[in-house]
């Protein structure tokens, strides 16, 4: 019974996963670009720095994924960004993501890769435009 219920809702749950993940992902970008939200006050990063480019991808790419607009190509790009971020900033510290602080990068990488393959789900601009299926 529960399996049938969840199966019936799987596409909508994919949309909800996409929206929540994109919202959380955007917070990483707003921290970089606008220094919000942060625990300790700090200056935003330079826009033309590596962190600035990452922030732009996180905010605007995250917004597109949140809306479900051009989800597949944008999610693929963001997946690559997260793979790069993991190997650039985390992997050299330790093999294990739990020790090198890279769990969010790994999780976002594979979540976006999943969305690139599976599509945005029915609650998306892509679905309304007929491109998300």
C-alpha positions as CSV (number, residue, x, y, z in Angstrom):
1,X,0.0,0.0,0.0
2,X,2.7,2.5,1.0
3,X,4.8,1.5,-2.0
4,X,1.9,2.1,-4.4
5,X,1.2,5.5,-2.8
6,X,4.8,6.6,-3.0
7,X,5.0,5.3,-6.6
8,X,2.1,7.5,-7.5
9,X,3.7,10.5,-6.0
10,X,7.3,9.9,-7.2
11,X,7.2,12.5,-9.9
12,X,5.8,15.2,-7.6
13,X,8.4,14.2,-4.9
14,X,11.1,14.7,-7.5
15,X,9.9,18.2,-8.0
16,X,9.9,18.9,-4.3
17,X,13.4,17.4,-4.0
18,X,14.5,19.7,-6.8
19,X,12.9,22.8,-5.2
20,X,14.3,22.2,-1.7
21,X,17.8,21.3,-3.0
22,X,18.0,24.3,-5.2
23,X,16.9,26.6,-2.4
24,X,19.6,25.2,-0.1
25,X,22.1,25.4,-2.9
26,X,21.3,29.1,-3.6
27,X,22.2,29.9,0.1
28,X,25.8,28.9,-0.6
29,X,25.8,31.4,-3.5
30,X,24.2,34.2,-1.5
31,X,26.8,33.7,1.2
32,X,29.5,34.2,-1.3
33,X,28.0,37.1,-3.3
34,X,26.1,39.0,-0.7
35,X,27.6,37.8,2.6
36,X,24.0,36.6,3.6
37,X,23.2,34.6,5.6
38,X,26.4,34.4,7.6
39,X,27.1,33.8,11.3
40,X,30.0,36.2,11.3
41,X,30.1,39.4,9.3
42,X,32.4,39.2,6.3
43,X,32.9,40.8,2.9
44,X,31.4,39.3,-0.3
45,X,33.9,37.7,-2.6
46,X,35.2,39.4,-5.8
47,X,32.8,38.6,-8.7
48,X,35.6,37.7,-11.1
49,X,37.3,35.3,-8.7
50,X,36.8,31.5,-8.7
51,X,34.5,31.9,-5.6
52,X,32.7,34.7,-7.4
53,X,32.0,32.6,-10.4
54,X,30.9,29.7,-8.2
55,X,28.6,32.1,-6.4
56,X,27.0,33.3,-9.6
57,X,26.4,29.7,-10.7
58,X,25.0,28.8,-7.3
59,X,22.6,31.7,-7.2
60,X,21.4,31.9,-10.8
61,X,21.8,28.3,-11.7
62,X,20.1,27.4,-8.4
63,X,17.2,29.8,-9.2
64,X,16.8,28.1,-12.7
65,X,16.7,24.7,-11.1
66,X,14.3,25.9,-8.4
67,X,11.9,27.2,-11.0
68,X,12.5,24.1,-13.1
69,X,13.6,26.1,-16.1
70,X,16.2,24.5,-18.4
71,X,16.6,22.0,-15.6
72,X,18.5,19.3,-17.4
73,X,21.4,21.4,-18.9
74,X,21.7,23.7,-15.8
75,X,21.7,20.7,-13.4
76,X,24.4,19.0,-15.5
77,X,26.6,22.2,-15.3
78,X,26.0,22.5,-11.6
79,X,26.9,18.8,-11.1
80,X,30.2,19.5,-12.8
81,X,30.7,22.6,-10.7
82,X,30.2,20.5,-7.5
83,X,32.6,17.8,-8.8
84,X,35.2,20.5,-9.5
85,X,34.6,22.0,-6.1
86,X,35.1,18.7,-4.4
87,X,38.4,17.9,-6.0
88,X,39.6,21.5,-5.9
89,X,38.8,22.3,-2.3
90,X,38.2,19.0,-0.4
91,X,39.8,15.9,-1.8
92,X,43.4,16.9,-1.0
93,X,42.5,17.0,2.8
94,X,41.4,13.4,3.0
95,X,40.0,10.5,1.0
96,X,36.8,10.5,3.1
97,X,34.3,13.3,2.5
98,X,33.2,13.1,6.2
99,X,36.8,14.1,7.1
100,X,37.5,16.7,4.4
101,X,34.2,18.6,4.6
102,X,33.1,17.6,1.1
103,X,29.8,15.9,1.9
104,X,27.6,18.8,0.6
105,X,29.6,19.0,-2.6
106,X,29.3,15.2,-3.2
107,X,25.6,15.2,-2.4
108,X,24.8,18.2,-4.6
109,X,27.0,16.8,-7.4
110,X,25.0,13.5,-7.6
111,X,21.7,15.2,-6.9
112,X,22.1,17.5,-9.8
113,X,23.4,14.6,-12.0
114,X,20.2,12.8,-11.1
115,X,18.0,15.8,-12.1
116,X,19.9,16.2,-15.3
117,X,19.0,12.6,-16.2
118,X,15.5,12.3,-14.6
119,X,14.2,15.8,-15.4
120,X,12.5,18.4,-13.2
121,X,9.2,16.7,-12.5
122,X,5.8,18.0,-13.1
123,X,5.9,21.0,-10.9
124,X,8.3,23.0,-13.1
125,X,8.3,25.6,-15.9
126,X,9.9,23.0,-18.1
127,X,6.9,20.7,-17.6
128,X,4.5,23.5,-18.4
129,X,6.5,24.3,-21.6
130,X,6.4,20.6,-22.5
131,X,10.2,20.1,-22.2
132,X,10.5,18.4,-18.8
133,X,9.3,14.9,-19.7
